[in-house]
Amino acid sequence: MACCRARFLYLQLKEDLYSVLIVNKVNMSKNEWKGAAALFFLRMNRLY
């Protein structure tokens, strides 16, 4: 059950990340992309 929940949360976070990146893609610099990716992985690590 915990595994399914973690997977569900992971998929939700992934959707959040993609929607944020797609919306901001046009005006995001490389550093902002790296920051967004780093933030995403930090959030993922807190789930486990």
SELUM-102742 format. One record per residue: x, y, z of N, C-alpha, C in turn. Coordinates in steps of 0.2 Angstrom, whole numbers, plus 5000, padded with zeros to 4 digits. Layout:
N
XYZXYZXYZ;...
***
This chain:
48
500449945000500050005000500450065000;500950065004501450125005501850134998;501950074995502250084988501850114983;501150094983500750124978500650204980;500650214986500550284988501150334986;501750304987502350334985502350344977;502150294974502150304966501650354964;501050354967500550404966500850474967;501150484973501450554974501950574970;502350524968502850534963502550554956;502050524954501750544947501450614948;501150624954500850694955501450744954;501950734958502550784958502850794951;502850734947503150734940502650784936;502050774937501550814933501650894935;501750904942501850974944502451004941;502950964941503650984938503551004931;503250954927503150964920502751024918;502151034922501751094920502151154922;502451154927502851214929503451234924;503751184922504351194917504051214910;503451174908503151194901502951264901;502651284907502351354907502951404907;503451394910504051434911504551424906;504551374901505051354897505351414893;504851454891505051514886505551554889;505451574896505851624899506251604905;506451534905506851514910507551504907;508051524911508751514910508951444912;509551424910509851364912509851354919;510051404923510151404930509451394933;508951424931508251414933508051334932;508151314926508051244925508351194930;509051214931509351164936509051174943;508851234945508551244951507951214952;507551214947506851174947506951104947;507451074944507651004944507850984951;508251024954508551014961507951014966;507551064965506951064970506551004969;506450984963506050924962506350864966;506950854965507350794968507350804975;507350864978507350874985506650854988;506150874984505450854986505350774986;505650744981505550674980505950634986;506550664988506850624993506550635000;506150685001505750695007505150635008;504950615002504450565002504650495005;505250485005505550415007505850415013;
***
